Amino acid sequence: MKFDDDAALDTSEVQDNRGGALGGIPGGGKTVGGGVVGLLVLIASVVFGMDPGMLSSDPAPGTGGSSPTEAGDLAADCRTGADANTKDDCRIVAVVDSVQAFWKQTESAAGKSYTQAPTWLFTNSVSTGCGDATSEVGPFYCSADDKVYLDLGFFDELTSKFGAKGGPFAEAYVVAHEYGHHIQDLSGTISRGSGQGRNSGSVKLELQADCFAGVWAHHATTTPDPKSGKPLITELTESDINLGLDAAAAVGDDRIQEKYQGKVTPDSWTHGSAAERQKWFTTGYRSGKVADCDTFAGA
């Protein structure tokens, strides 16, 4: 995955609170994680019987915390696509810019209004409109404050704990999946994500967010940046897509359960199997059509 070296990045879409303290202000709203999201909470639910839908201000037993990442000055450090090609946090800025540009243009073309949703970078713990959370919940979207929350240390755990190969597009997939939840929030679909089990609303919601991530990927190299009018992402290879699919499979419910409890129990699934995650991302990527992402059809 490569970005246009000369493209100007919009850092206003990413709020950097790495190293900040937990504020401790609980709230309402729905938190949603998926794909490569909410994984440590899912593990905790498998091993310790916790509710995967709950946020915790204490690390789950045995999971540990993510590696701290230093906060920089995003506005100064992440100016162009060239910075995104060489710096991890700048790459996240560029992906957020691309994903939001795509959905804004898509929603506008459909006669709908797209509301920007910033990504909030943090380390260890964070206070959100949905309550307090630690890094153990993985990346997630909060419907109460319309923000995506991300501890960059999660990407290290994606490879070290879950066996994914990782890479820039694996990270982009995570971000795009979370913005899929934002689209679900705007449409009201997010309210259908409840329960557990292979055919639950929770699984259907997560698989749809995977599909939405694939739709964005289909259009990533042709979506014009609002400022330059040129695509921010200039190259997305088959190898990139395969790394995204590898990440999706690594965090399928069945693979996580097999690894951490030694058996697969579909009745407790909340995200979908490895094969389902790959199937729905591929569906969105191949067609590029939002209409093909109706995981709730027939429900």
ROBAGU-852068 format. One record per residue (C-alpha): x, y, z; residue number from 1. Coordinates in steps of 0.05 Angstrom, whole numbers. Layout:
BEGIN
rec px: X&py: Y&pz: Z&n: NUM
...
This chain:
BEGIN
rec px: 0&py: 0&pz: 0&n: 1
rec px: 29&py: 67&pz: -21&n: 2
rec px: 6&py: 138&pz: -13&n: 3
rec px: 15&py: 198&pz: -59&n: 4
rec px: 80&py: 230&pz: -34&n: 5
rec px: 54&py: 300&pz: -48&n: 6
rec px: -15&py: 292&pz: -18&n: 7
rec px: -31&py: 337&pz: 42&n: 8
rec px: -55&py: 299&pz: 103&n: 9
rec px: -112&py: 324&pz: 146&n: 10
rec px: -90&py: 310&pz: 217&n: 11
rec px: -153&py: 342&pz: 246&n: 12
rec px: -188&py: 275&pz: 236&n: 13
rec px: -142&py: 241&pz: 286&n: 14
rec px: -138&py: 263&pz: 358&n: 15
rec px: -74&py: 242&pz: 394&n: 16
rec px: -80&py: 228&pz: 468&n: 17
rec px: -24&py: 177&pz: 474&n: 18
rec px: 4&py: 180&pz: 543&n: 19
rec px: -58&py: 214&pz: 570&n: 20
rec px: -92&py: 193&pz: 634&n: 21
rec px: -159&py: 158&pz: 640&n: 22
rec px: -212&py: 209&pz: 654&n: 23
rec px: -263&py: 163&pz: 687&n: 24
rec px: -326&py: 192&pz: 657&n: 25
rec px: -375&py: 136&pz: 641&n: 26
rec px: -431&py: 146&pz: 592&n: 27
rec px: -484&py: 112&pz: 550&n: 28
rec px: -482&py: 89&pz: 478&n: 29
rec px: -459&py: 26&pz: 445&n: 30
rec px: -387&py: 3&pz: 437&n: 31
rec px: -372&py: -41&pz: 378&n: 32
rec px: -309&py: -79&pz: 361&n: 33
rec px: -298&py: -128&pz: 306&n: 34
rec px: -256&py: -160&pz: 253&n: 35
rec px: -192&py: -147&pz: 288&n: 36
rec px: -229&py: -111&pz: 343&n: 37
rec px: -247&py: -124&pz: 415&n: 38
rec px: -204&py: -186&pz: 412&n: 39
rec px: -173&py: -185&pz: 481&n: 40
rec px: -242&py: -177&pz: 511&n: 41
rec px: -265&py: -235&pz: 469&n: 42
rec px: -207&py: -277&pz: 495&n: 43
rec px: -225&py: -256&pz: 566&n: 44
rec px: -297&py: -279&pz: 553&n: 45
rec px: -272&py: -346&pz: 529&n: 46
rec px: -223&py: -357&pz: 586&n: 47
rec px: -255&py: -319&pz: 644&n: 48
rec px: -329&py: -316&pz: 627&n: 49
rec px: -332&py: -240&pz: 617&n: 50
rec px: -385&py: -207&pz: 575&n: 51
rec px: -352&py: -187&pz: 509&n: 52
rec px: -398&py: -127&pz: 504&n: 53
rec px: -373&py: -97&pz: 568&n: 54
rec px: -317&py: -46&pz: 575&n: 55
rec px: -269&py: -54&pz: 633&n: 56
rec px: -224&py: -4&pz: 666&n: 57
rec px: -180&py: -61&pz: 692&n: 58
rec px: -137&py: -107&pz: 650&n: 59
rec px: -167&py: -176&pz: 641&n: 60
rec px: -128&py: -229&pz: 679&n: 61
rec px: -70&py: -257&pz: 640&n: 62
rec px: -76&py: -210&pz: 580&n: 63
rec px: -28&py: -154&pz: 600&n: 64
rec px: -27&py: -86&pz: 568&n: 65
rec px: -4&py: -60&pz: 501&n: 66
rec px: 64&py: -31&pz: 488&n: 67
rec px: 64&py: 44&pz: 502&n: 68
rec px: 72&py: 89&pz: 442&n: 69
rec px: 98&py: 160&pz: 448&n: 70
rec px: 54&py: 217&pz: 428&n: 71
rec px: 83&py: 262&pz: 375&n: 72
rec px: 59&py: 325&pz: 342&n: 73
rec px: 16&py: 297&pz: 286&n: 74
rec px: 6&py: 364&pz: 253&n: 75
rec px: 81&py: 374&pz: 248&n: 76
rec px: 102&py: 303&pz: 235&n: 77
rec px: 47&py: 281&pz: 187&n: 78
rec px: 43&py: 332&pz: 132&n: 79
rec px: 43&py: 292&pz: 68&n: 80
rec px: 34&py: 223&pz: 38&n: 81
rec px: 109&py: 215&pz: 40&n: 82
rec px: 104&py: 217&pz: 116&n: 83
rec px: 49&py: 164&pz: 113&n: 84
rec px: 95&py: 120&pz: 72&n: 85
rec px: 149&py: 121&pz: 127&n: 86
rec px: 115&py: 133&pz: 194&n: 87
rec px: 65&py: 87&pz: 228&n: 88
rec px: 21&py: 140&pz: 261&n: 89
rec px: 21&py: 182&pz: 197&n: 90
rec px: -2&py: 121&pz: 159&n: 91
rec px: -62&py: 116&pz: 205&n: 92
rec px: -77&py: 189&pz: 192&n: 93
rec px: -75&py: 176&pz: 117&n: 94
rec px: -120&py: 115&pz: 122&n: 95
rec px: -171&py: 153&pz: 164&n: 96
rec px: -170&py: 210&pz: 113&n: 97
rec px: -181&py: 161&pz: 56&n: 98
rec px: -236&py: 121&pz: 90&n: 99
rec px: -275&py: 183&pz: 110&n: 100
rec px: -267&py: 215&pz: 42&n: 101
rec px: -296&py: 152&pz: 10&n: 102
rec px: -356&py: 148&pz: 57&n: 103
rec px: -371&py: 222&pz: 53&n: 104
rec px: -372&py: 219&pz: -23&n: 105
rec px: -412&py: 154&pz: -24&n: 106
rec px: -464&py: 179&pz: 26&n: 107
rec px: -470&py: 246&pz: -10&n: 108
rec px: -481&py: 210&pz: -76&n: 109
rec px: -537&py: 171&pz: -43&n: 110
rec px: -569&py: 235&pz: -18&n: 111
rec px: -549&py: 223&pz: 54&n: 112
rec px: -509&py: 264&pz: 103&n: 113
rec px: -442&py: 236&pz: 128&n: 114
rec px: -418&py: 260&pz: 196&n: 115
rec px: -343&py: 259&pz: 207&n: 116
rec px: -319&py: 212&pz: 262&n: 117
rec px: -249&py: 225&pz: 289&n: 118
rec px: -201&py: 170&pz: 309&n: 119
rec px: -174&py: 178&pz: 380&n: 120
rec px: -105&py: 150&pz: 393&n: 121
rec px: -90&py: 129&pz: 464&n: 122
rec px: -45&py: 86&pz: 507&n: 123
rec px: -65&py: 39&pz: 563&n: 124
rec px: -133&py: 70&pz: 581&n: 125
rec px: -183&py: 120&pz: 557&n: 126
rec px: -249&py: 153&pz: 578&n: 127
rec px: -303&py: 151&pz: 524&n: 128
rec px: -376&py: 169&pz: 516&n: 129
rec px: -390&py: 95&pz: 525&n: 130
rec px: -350&py: 88&pz: 589&n: 131
rec px: -278&py: 76&pz: 611&n: 132
rec px: -236&py: 26&pz: 572&n: 133
rec px: -166&py: -2&pz: 573&n: 134
rec px: -124&py: -26&pz: 514&n: 135
rec px: -147&py: -97&pz: 527&n: 136
rec px: -212&py: -84&pz: 490&n: 137
rec px: -174&py: -72&pz: 426&n: 138
rec px: -196&py: -19&pz: 375&n: 139
rec px: -269&py: -1&pz: 380&n: 140
rec px: -323&py: 48&pz: 358&n: 141
rec px: -367&py: 86&pz: 408&n: 142
rec px: -435&py: 108&pz: 383&n: 143
rec px: -445&py: 157&pz: 441&n: 144
rec px: -389&py: 203&pz: 418&n: 145
rec px: -379&py: 180&pz: 346&n: 146
rec px: -306&py: 164&pz: 354&n: 147
rec px: -260&py: 107&pz: 336&n: 148
rec px: -211&py: 89&pz: 392&n: 149
rec px: -144&py: 58&pz: 378&n: 150
rec px: -81&py: 40&pz: 417&n: 151
rec px: -27&py: 30&pz: 364&n: 152
rec px: 4&py: -23&pz: 408&n: 153
rec px: -53&py: -68&pz: 387&n: 154
rec px: -20&py: -79&pz: 320&n: 155
rec px: 40&py: -111&pz: 354&n: 156
rec px: -7&py: -158&pz: 390&n: 157
rec px: -42&py: -175&pz: 325&n: 158
rec px: 21&py: -210&pz: 303&n: 159
rec px: 51&py: -232&pz: 370&n: 160
rec px: -13&py: -259&pz: 403&n: 161
rec px: -57&py: -277&pz: 344&n: 162
rec px: -6&py: -299&pz: 293&n: 163
rec px: -26&py: -251&pz: 237&n: 164
rec px: 29&py: -230&pz: 188&n: 165
rec px: 11&py: -157&pz: 199&n: 166
rec px: 33&py: -101&pz: 153&n: 167
rec px: 5&py: -33&pz: 132&n: 168
rec px: -58&py: -59&pz: 100&n: 169
rec px: -74&py: -105&pz: 158&n: 170
rec px: -75&py: -42&pz: 200&n: 171
rec px: -116&py: -5&pz: 148&n: 172
rec px: -167&py: -62&pz: 149&n: 173
rec px: -176&py: -52&pz: 224&n: 174
rec px: -188&py: 23&pz: 216&n: 175
rec px: -235&py: 13&pz: 157&n: 176
rec px: -275&py: -39&pz: 196&n: 177
rec px: -286&py: 10&pz: 253&n: 178
rec px: -312&py: 62&pz: 205&n: 179
rec px: -358&py: 9&pz: 179&n: 180
rec px: -390&py: 11&pz: 248&n: 181
rec px: -396&py: 87&pz: 241&n: 182
rec px: -436&py: 77&pz: 177&n: 183
rec px: -480&py: 27&pz: 214&n: 184
rec px: -490&py: 78&pz: 269&n: 185
rec px: -511&py: 132&pz: 219&n: 186
rec px: -560&py: 84&pz: 186&n: 187
rec px: -588&py: 56&pz: 251&n: 188
rec px: -564&py: -15&pz: 235&n: 189
rec px: -519&py: -15&pz: 295&n: 190
rec px: -579&py: -27&pz: 340&n: 191
rec px: -587&py: -96&pz: 309&n: 192
rec px: -520&py: -121&pz: 336&n: 193
rec px: -537&py: -161&pz: 398&n: 194
rec px: -532&py: -231&pz: 426&n: 195
rec px: -482&py: -286&pz: 415&n: 196
rec px: -476&py: -346&pz: 369&n: 197
rec px: -463&py: -361&pz: 296&n: 198
rec px: -528&py: -329&pz: 272&n: 199
rec px: -532&py: -273&pz: 323&n: 200
rec px: -541&py: -199&pz: 308&n: 201
rec px: -472&py: -186&pz: 336&n: 202
rec px: -439&py: -232&pz: 286&n: 203
rec px: -480&py: -203&pz: 228&n: 204
rec px: -460&py: -133&pz: 249&n: 205
rec px: -386&py: -150&pz: 251&n: 206
rec px: -388&py: -186&pz: 184&n: 207
rec px: -422&py: -127&pz: 152&n: 208
rec px: -368&py: -81&pz: 179&n: 209
rec px: -317&py: -128&pz: 147&n: 210
rec px: -355&py: -122&pz: 81&n: 211
rec px: -356&py: -46&pz: 86&n: 212
rec px: -281&py: -48&pz: 96&n: 213
rec px: -276&py: -88&pz: 32&n: 214
rec px: -320&py: -37&pz: -5&n: 215
rec px: -273&py: 19&pz: 16&n: 216
rec px: -212&py: -22&pz: -6&n: 217
rec px: -244&py: -32&pz: -75&n: 218
rec px: -248&py: 43&pz: -84&n: 219
rec px: -185&py: 63&pz: -45&n: 220
rec px: -141&py: 79&pz: -105&n: 221
rec px: -195&py: 118&pz: -141&n: 222
rec px: -227&py: 158&pz: -85&n: 223
rec px: -204&py: 231&pz: -95&n: 224
rec px: -177&py: 269&pz: -37&n: 225
rec px: -222&py: 330&pz: -23&n: 226
rec px: -163&py: 377&pz: -24&n: 227
rec px: -122&py: 354&pz: -84&n: 228
rec px: -175&py: 319&pz: -124&n: 229
rec px: -127&py: 260&pz: -133&n: 230
rec px: -129&py: 193&pz: -97&n: 231
rec px: -91&py: 193&pz: -32&n: 232
rec px: -75&py: 119&pz: -40&n: 233
rec px: -37&py: 105&pz: -105&n: 234
rec px: -23&py: 31&pz: -99&n: 235
rec px: -59&py: -28&pz: -67&n: 236
rec px: -32&py: -95&pz: -88&n: 237
rec px: -58&py: -166&pz: -85&n: 238
rec px: -6&py: -179&pz: -31&n: 239
rec px: -35&py: -122&pz: 10&n: 240
rec px: -105&py: -151&pz: 5&n: 241
rec px: -80&py: -220&pz: 24&n: 242
rec px: -48&py: -191&pz: 87&n: 243
rec px: -115&py: -160&pz: 105&n: 244
rec px: -150&py: -227&pz: 95&n: 245
rec px: -96&py: -260&pz: 136&n: 246
rec px: -110&py: -212&pz: 194&n: 247
rec px: -185&py: -224&pz: 188&n: 248
rec px: -175&py: -299&pz: 191&n: 249
rec px: -127&py: -295&pz: 250&n: 250
rec px: -180&py: -264&pz: 293&n: 251
rec px: -240&py: -306&pz: 273&n: 252
rec px: -279&py: -331&pz: 333&n: 253
rec px: -263&py: -403&pz: 317&n: 254
rec px: -188&py: -392&pz: 313&n: 255
rec px: -186&py: -352&pz: 377&n: 256
rec px: -228&py: -403&pz: 414&n: 257
rec px: -186&py: -461&pz: 388&n: 258
rec px: -122&py: -427&pz: 411&n: 259
rec px: -145&py: -403&pz: 479&n: 260
rec px: -195&py: -455&pz: 502&n: 261
rec px: -177&py: -515&pz: 459&n: 262
rec px: -245&py: -523&pz: 427&n: 263
rec px: -294&py: -484&pz: 384&n: 264
rec px: -361&py: -463&pz: 412&n: 265
rec px: -403&py: -429&pz: 358&n: 266
rec px: -458&py: -413&pz: 408&n: 267
rec px: -413&py: -360&pz: 440&n: 268
rec px: -388&py: -327&pz: 376&n: 269
rec px: -394&py: -251&pz: 372&n: 270
rec px: -351&py: -236&pz: 310&n: 271
rec px: -356&py: -294&pz: 262&n: 272
rec px: -309&py: -349&pz: 238&n: 273
rec px: -244&py: -339&pz: 201&n: 274
rec px: -277&py: -362&pz: 136&n: 275
rec px: -336&py: -316&pz: 145&n: 276
rec px: -292&py: -256&pz: 159&n: 277
rec px: -253&py: -269&pz: 96&n: 278
rec px: -316&py: -283&pz: 56&n: 279
rec px: -350&py: -217&pz: 73&n: 280
rec px: -288&py: -174&pz: 65&n: 281
rec px: -277&py: -206&pz: -3&n: 282
rec px: -350&py: -195&pz: -22&n: 283
rec px: -343&py: -121&pz: -10&n: 284
rec px: -275&py: -117&pz: -43&n: 285
rec px: -296&py: -152&pz: -106&n: 286
rec px: -361&py: -115&pz: -118&n: 287
rec px: -348&py: -48&pz: -87&n: 288
rec px: -422&py: -42&pz: -73&n: 289
rec px: -453&py: -26&pz: -5&n: 290
rec px: -516&py: -62&pz: -26&n: 291
rec px: -478&py: -128&pz: -28&n: 292
rec px: -462&py: -123&pz: 46&n: 293
rec px: -530&py: -142&pz: 73&n: 294
rec px: -509&py: -195&pz: 123&n: 295
rec px: -578&py: -187&pz: 156&n: 296
rec px: -616&py: -211&pz: 94&n: 297
rec px: -667&py: -263&pz: 114&n: 298
rec px: -657&py: -248&pz: 188&n: 299
